[in-house]
């Protein structure tokens, strides 16, 4: 989405919270986490759940600095890690945003080249409650020690290989056109039969074609 509509929706949702905010997103980065935290009223309990796999941390799509920022804000805030997380849920009391957008600048329309996402406003339902219960029960509470461990494991991973850019030109394909305009002469030259009866220029052309085709 090109505009910041979803980002503004999320900030408004969090700002209106009276009791609890739960943010569940596999990928999250520091700037949007800080914006959401700044919008959250100080007396509201805040829970952030991300994937926090070392691979994701190394790739820069799940920020340990964001987790540390949450933990620094106070005792009513916590961070949890669920390595199998894929769903996205933003809830403030019984108001929710559910859809595809991660807690990233591109996901929420806060980047120039933002993703095309979907976030639907809805009331808290039994299905959402069940999803939230599963996510929280299968997640690990992140402490400062756990964050240090994840950071160390991420640092030990091999260098990531960047995916080819869409602007990167395709490899050059060598073009070929037959030099011998009498295809049956290819067999004569290949087999050695009747080659003496072929003009030398035609035989040379046939040999050039065979060099390219490399028949077995």
N, C-alpha and C positions, 0 to 999 in steps of 0.2 A: 504494500500500500504506500502511495507516494506521500500522503499527508501524515500528520502526527495524530490522527483521530483516535487510534487505539491507545496511544500513549496518554492523551488527555483524558480518555475514559478511565484508564487505570488510576491516574493521579486523583481524579475526582472520586472514584470509588474508595480509595484508601483514605482520602481526606475526610470522608463522611463517616468513617468507622467510629464506633463508640466502645466496642469491647475487644474485638479480635480481628486481626488480619492474617490470612494465610496465603502465601505466594508459592505456587508449585510450578516449576518450569525446569526442564532438563538443562537448558543452556541459559546462563545468566552472566552478565558482565558488570563491571563496577559502576560506570556512569548511570545506567538506568536503575540499578539497585539503590544508589545514593538518592536519586530523584524520588523514588518510592518511599524510602526511609524518611526523607525530609518532609514528605507530605503526610506521613503517619502521625496522628496525635500522640503526644508523649505518654499518655496513660493507657494506651491500647497495646495488648499483647500482640507480638509480631513473630511469625514463624516463616522461615524461608527454607524451601526444599529444592535442591538441585541434584544433578547426577554426580558431579564431583569425582568422576573417574580420573585417574592420573593421565590417561590418554586425552581426555577432554581438556584437562588443565593445560597439558603441554600444547594442545592445538589452539589454546586461547579462547575457547568457547564457554568455559566454565571457570569463573574467576575466584580464586581463593582470597584475593584481596577484598572482594565483595563480602565473602563470608566473615572475614576478620572485621570488616566495618560494622556488620550487624552485631557481632559479639561485643564490640567496643561500646555500643550504644546503651547497654543497660541490662538488668536482670530479667526484664520482661521480653527479651528477644532471644530467639534461638535459631540455629541453623542445623538442617538435617541433610544427610546424603542417601540417595536411593539410586544405585548404579543402573537399575533397569527402568528408570523413569522415562516415560515418553509423553504422557498427557500434560496439558497445561491448564491450570485453574488459578484464578485470582479471586479471593473471597474476602469481603469485609462484612462481618456479622452474617446476615442472611441474603446479602446481595453478591452476585457472582459475575465474573466474565469467564467464559469457557470457549476454547477454540484452539488455534494452531500457533499463536504467537509466543515465542520465547521472550524472556526478560532481557532482551538485547536491543541495541539501538536500531538495528535493521528490522527486528521483529515488531517493534512498536512504532515504526514510522519516524524515528528520530535520526535517521541517516539519509544521506542524499540518494543512495541506491538501496532503498528499503525493499523488504520482501513483500510479496502479495500474501496477506494473512487473513484470518477470520477470528474475531472475538465476539461472542454473542452475550449480551446481558441477560441474566435470568435470576430467578429466585433460587435459594437453596432447596434442593430436592433430595429425596431418599437416595437416588442414584449418585448424586454428587457427594452426599454424606458418606456413602459406601466407598466411593473412589478415594476420598480423603482418608478414611479410616485405613484402607489397604496401604496407601502410600506411607502414612505415618507409622503404621505398625511394622512395616518392612524397611524402614529407614534407620540409619545410624545417627545418633546425636553427634554433631561435630564439636569437638573441643579444640582448644589451641594446639594441644599435643597431636590430635588427629590431623589437623590442618598441616602441621609440620611434617607429619609422616607422608601425607599425600603429596606435598610439595617435593619431598625428597625422592619419592618414587617417580614422580613426573620428570624430575631432573635427570633421572637415570635412564629414561627411555631413549632409544635411538632417535637420531634426527628424522623428522617427518619429511616425506617426499611430497612436494607441492604438486597438486593436480595441474595438468596442462591448462594454460589460459585459453579462453575461447578466441582471443585475438592471435594466439600463436599460429603461424602459418602451418598448413599441412605439409608433411614431407613431400619433396618433389618426386613425381612419378616419371620414370624414364619412358619416353614415347618411342614407339617402334612402328615402322612401315616395312612391309616385305620389299626386298630388293629384287628378288627373282619373280618375274611376272608369269612364269609358267610353273605352277606348283608341283606338277608331276616330276619336274626335273630335280626337285629336292630329294626324292627317293633314289633317283639314279645316282646322284652325288653321294648321298648317305650310304647307299649299299655298295657303291663302287661299280655298279652295273651300267653299261652304256655311257659312262662318263666321258669316254674318249670321243663320243659322237656329239657331244654338246660343245657349243662355242665356249671358248675360254671365258669370255665376259659373262655368259650365262652361268657357267660353273662357278666363277668367283662370286657372283651374286648369291647363288645357292649356298655356297660355303659360309658367306656372311650371315645369311638367315639361319643356318644350322648352328652357327656359333651363338646366336642370340637365343634360339629356342632350346638348345641343349637336349635333344631327344635322347632317351635312354637306349 
